Structure formats: C-alpha cells, structure tokens
Amino acid sequence: MRIGRRPLFFTALALLSLLLLEPTPAHLRWVNLGSAALAMFWAVALFLEDRSMLRSRPGPGPEPEPVEHPEPPSPSAGAEDDPSTRA
C-alpha cells in the first residue's frame, strides 16, 4: 500500500512534536501534545482521503470507448433563413 506525501508530512510533524516534549518546560507541554494530536488528525484524514481516491480510480482492463458528440451547428449556418439578419 502506498502512502502519500501529505500524510507522511503530518506524521513527521507529530513525531517531531513528541520528540520535543522532553526539552519543553512543563507548563508549555500542552502545546506539544496539542500540535501532535492535530498533526495526527490531519495525517489520518489525508490518508483516508488518499485511500478513497485510489479505490475510485478505474482498475486495469479494457479502456472505455470514447463517446462521440455531435458537432454543434456553426453560427453562420442557417443565418440566411433568419428574418432578423435580412436587410
């Protein structure tokens, strides 16, 4: 299974916040824990988003046939029949 760059980035931020927990003064450790929790939230959310996008992509197999759209009429076609363009 492949993990995207965004979930890995936020996971690294969470780990960095937890590594800096020890040298942080005791009265400010809530900032590290809050940052780690928020980063892990985004890492999980982005991982789930990437995973859902992978499932919605078409798998291997025959390519769908292209749909041919009829060409719209050109603006000059039928202008001679329009009474508002007559002089």
C-alpha positions in Angstrom: 0.0 0.0 0.0 1.3 3.4 -1.0 1.1 6.4 1.5 1.0 9.9 0.0 3.4 12.7 0.9 0.8 14.8 2.8 0.0 12.1 5.4 3.7 11.3 5.9 4.4 15.0 6.4 1.9 15.4 9.1 3.0 12.2 10.8 6.6 13.5 10.8 5.3 16.8 12.4 3.5 14.8 15.1 6.6 12.8 15.8 8.7 15.9 16.0 6.3 17.5 18.4 6.5 14.4 20.6 10.3 14.4 20.4 10.4 18.0 21.6 8.2 17.1 24.6 11.1 16.4 26.9 13.0 19.7 26.5 9.8 21.7 26.7 9.1 23.4 30.0 6.4 21.6 32.0 3.9 24.5 31.8 4.1 24.5 27.9 3.9 20.8 27.2 0.2 21.1 26.3 1.3 22.9 23.1 3.4 19.9 22.0 0.6 17.5 22.8 -2.0 19.6 21.0 0.3 20.0 18.0 0.9 16.3 17.9 -2.8 15.5 18.2 -3.7 18.0 15.5 -1.0 16.7 13.1 -2.1 13.1 13.7 -5.7 14.1 13.0 -4.7 15.6 9.6 -2.4 12.6 8.8 -5.2 10.1 9.3 -7.7 12.3 7.5 -5.4 12.8 4.5 -4.5 9.1 4.5 -8.2 8.1 4.3 -8.7 10.7 1.5 -5.9 9.3 -0.5 -7.1 5.7 0.1 -10.6 6.6 -1.0 -9.2 8.2 -4.2 -7.2 5.1 -5.0 -10.3 2.9 -4.8 -12.3 5.2 -7.1 -9.8 5.0 -9.9 -10.6 2.5 -12.6 -8.5 -0.6 -12.4 -6.7 -2.4 -15.2 -8.8 -3.6 -18.0 -10.1 -2.5 -21.4 -10.3 1.2 -21.9 -13.8 2.6 -22.3 -14.8 3.5 -25.8 -14.8 7.3 -26.5 -18.2 8.9 -26.8 -18.7 10.8 -30.0 -20.5 14.1 -29.5 -22.3 15.6 -32.5 -20.8 18.9 -33.6 -22.9 22.0 -32.8 -24.2 23.9 -35.8 -21.9 26.8 -36.8 -23.2 30.3 -36.1 -23.3 31.1 -39.8 -25.4 28.0 -40.7 -29.0 29.0 -41.2 -28.3 32.7 -40.9 -29.8 33.3 -44.3 -33.1 31.8 -43.1 -33.2 34.1 -40.0 -35.5 37.1 -40.7 -33.7 39.3 -38.2 -30.5 39.2 -40.3 -32.1 40.3 -43.5 -31.5 43.9 -44.7 
